């Protein structure tokens, strides 16, 4: 029993070194992509992951990165399983992940999801500029450089920035 | 490398006996064809942000298509005598289903294969489809088929963004300038005849209704029309009257346009079989 727990902890530690190829400061643990690590006596370690966005091309890279990281650490008997339900949410991102995002220059997702209905021309939620901390910002496009981001501009420091949109 | 799957050649290739496979392929084809069409805007959008928006939507749809094709491939490989395509005797994969089936085997609705036209037509096609897809996935996330429910539940969040974005653009163009109004008005006349098909159950849908696997699309027509009417009112666009409605795509009878889409999309795999990146 103790051994199994140790293996799970070890695997989690290794997974912490696997980062999102698009946002290299975030580990897949920070992102909440790893849902579970299952270990059972005499059985392959099972790593259950979930994609952030349906079409996110980073998932293929992430799967390969997990495989390489585990093999590098001598763990060869494992299985990576992708599940879609329950659907990933930005709520699963860790606080330290959000902090890392901000330092990296990407506004982290707001705590509470505000805009998630199809209603048109809704008032946009206030997003804090990751550079100067002003809330005087404006949405440029709801779609950004990757599926998980929207494009904003700060009216104070005039810098454009990415916002990791609530999902 | 892969062991051949037993393909019964006596069965019509467009008609698997397993209706869940047909249904999943229909859902996959809808999203793949629209993704492929929207993708053609890459580098051609009216402004950079909107170029990025339409290609983001394309990527979301492609992701949905991959999920559906992967599931369909799994179902096909589990069954012993399901025809995949006459060309491939290999195990079904998401790629063989996308690249190696012919025109008549595709079960997408006619709407998604209509040409991109101008920005107005692309926007309106997206609005019609997103409006439908939002209502569909809202129901499908409670399907008795766990995998279909999971795919829908996951994609619904993204489709919400698509519907908002395309609704706003329909209003912007309709209630914009004389010229923008003219463009989207023309698009309404061109695309409207392809909307009714969305709300007619194909046989594979009908057969999966009593088990609560498929969503009854006839029930989506009224909320779809209400939403469309509301957006059209704001966009100062007249709600179209009764016109002849076209159908057939869901059963593999397509407009000429699909052949061209497939020719471009499938060329590489047809010319250089099994080539990879």
Interface residues (C-beta under 8 A of the other chain):
Chain A: X51 X53 X54 X55 X56 X57 X83 X84 X85 X86 X87 X88 X116 X117 X118 X119 X120 X121 X122 X140 X141 X142 X143 X144 X145 X147 X151 X167
Chain B: X49 X50 X52 X53 X56 X57 X59 X60 X61 X62 X63 X64 X66 X67 X134 X146 X147 X149 X150 X151 X153 X154 X155 X156 X157 X158 X160 X161 X163 X164 X165 X167 X168 X171 X231 X234
